[in-house]
Amino acid sequence: MYAEGGWKPSWEPPERRPRLTRRQELVFLWIIAINVVLLLMAPVGGATLIHAALAALR
């Protein structure tokens, strides 16, 4: 009677979401790589802008 899959016990865990696809993994890795590069380059760029502003005020 219950073999057709119409009833599930309440203690059963919810279904898991599927893993990321290959394309989603690549996009995720590219975003991480870009953030790391920006993390390393942003202080240099910020210092350059500060030096440029100070040179313009002199």
C-alpha positions in Angstrom: 0.0 0.0 0.0 2.8 2.4 0.8 5.2 1.1 -1.9 4.2 3.8 -4.4 6.1 6.5 -2.7 3.1 8.7 -1.7 4.0 8.6 2.0 7.3 9.4 3.8 7.9 9.1 7.5 8.4 12.5 9.3 11.8 11.5 10.7 13.4 11.2 7.3 15.9 14.0 6.6 15.2 16.6 3.9 16.7 16.0 0.5 20.1 17.4 -0.1 20.8 20.0 -2.7 22.8 18.8 -5.7 26.5 19.6 -5.8 27.8 22.4 -7.9 28.1 21.8 -11.6 31.6 22.0 -13.2 30.8 25.4 -14.7 29.6 26.7 -11.3 32.8 25.5 -9.7 34.9 27.3 -12.3 33.0 30.5 -11.8 33.4 30.2 -8.1 37.2 29.6 -8.4 37.5 32.6 -10.8 35.7 34.9 -8.3 38.0 33.7 -5.5 41.1 34.3 -7.7 40.0 37.8 -8.7 39.3 38.7 -5.1 42.8 37.5 -4.0 44.4 39.6 -6.8 42.4 42.7 -5.8 43.2 42.0 -2.1 46.9 42.2 -3.0 46.7 45.1 -5.5 44.2 47.4 -3.7 46.7 48.7 -1.1 49.2 49.6 -3.8 46.6 51.4 -5.9 45.2 53.2 -2.8 48.7 54.4 -1.8 49.3 55.6 -5.4 46.1 57.7 -5.3 47.0 59.2 -2.0 50.5 60.1 -3.3 49.0 61.7 -6.4 46.5 63.7 -4.3 49.4 64.9 -2.0 51.5 65.8 -5.0 48.6 67.8 -6.5 48.1 69.8 -3.3 51.7 70.8 -3.2 
